[in-house]
Amino acid sequence: MTELFEGISWLFEEVLLKPLDWLRSLELDSWWGANAINFVFIIIGMIAFAYWCKQLKIFQDADDENTRSKPYLG
């Protein structure tokens, strides 16, 4: 069992997290370069938010909301 956990440890430390180590070392040279991935995520979030608002507007203009109320069972 120990070999399994050491193998998982090696996979994460030497393979999957290497790009993050590279970004950490890049920060000393270029702050903008190291934070480029954050900017990409912010742009994706802004695009998703704009798309969501557009879809809400389409449904609001079509008056296609589910306005049926449910009975109170309290």
C-alpha positions in Angstrom: 0.0 0.0 0.0 2.9 2.3 0.7 4.1 2.1 -2.9 0.6 3.1 -4.1 0.6 6.3 -2.0 4.2 7.1 -3.0 3.2 6.6 -6.7 0.2 9.0 -6.2 2.6 11.5 -4.5 5.1 11.3 -7.3 2.3 11.8 -9.9 1.1 14.9 -8.3 4.5 16.4 -7.4 6.4 15.6 -10.6 3.7 15.6 -13.3 0.4 17.3 -12.4 1.7 20.3 -10.4 4.8 21.1 -12.5 3.0 23.9 -14.4 2.2 25.6 -11.1 5.8 25.4 -10.0 6.8 27.0 -13.3 4.2 29.8 -12.7 5.6 30.3 -9.2 9.1 30.8 -10.5 7.8 33.0 -13.3 6.3 35.4 -10.8 9.8 36.6 -9.8 10.4 37.7 -13.4 7.0 38.8 -14.6 4.0 39.4 -12.5 1.8 39.8 -15.6 2.9 36.5 -17.0 2.4 34.6 -13.8 -1.1 36.0 -13.4 -2.1 35.4 -17.0 -4.1 32.3 -16.1 -6.1 34.4 -13.6 -6.9 36.9 -16.3 -8.1 34.1 -18.6 -10.5 32.8 -15.9 -11.8 36.3 -15.3 -12.5 36.8 -19.0 -14.2 33.4 -19.2 -16.4 34.4 -16.2 -17.3 37.7 -17.7 -18.3 36.1 -21.0 -20.4 33.5 -19.1 -22.1 36.2 -17.1 -22.9 38.2 -20.2 -24.3 35.1 -21.9 -26.4 34.3 -18.8 -27.8 37.9 -18.7 -28.6 37.7 -22.4 -30.5 34.4 -21.9 -32.4 36.0 -18.9 -33.4 38.9 -21.1 -34.7 36.6 -23.9 -36.9 34.7 -21.5 -38.1 37.9 -19.8 -39.0 39.4 -23.2 -40.9 36.3 -24.2 -42.8 36.3 -20.9 -41.9 32.6 -20.7 -41.4 32.4 -17.0 -43.0 29.7 -14.8 -45.2 32.0 -12.7 -47.5 29.3 -11.4 -47.5 29.3 -7.6 -47.4 26.1 -5.5 -49.9 25.6 -2.7 -48.6 26.2 0.9 -48.4 22.8 2.7 -47.4 24.3 6.0 
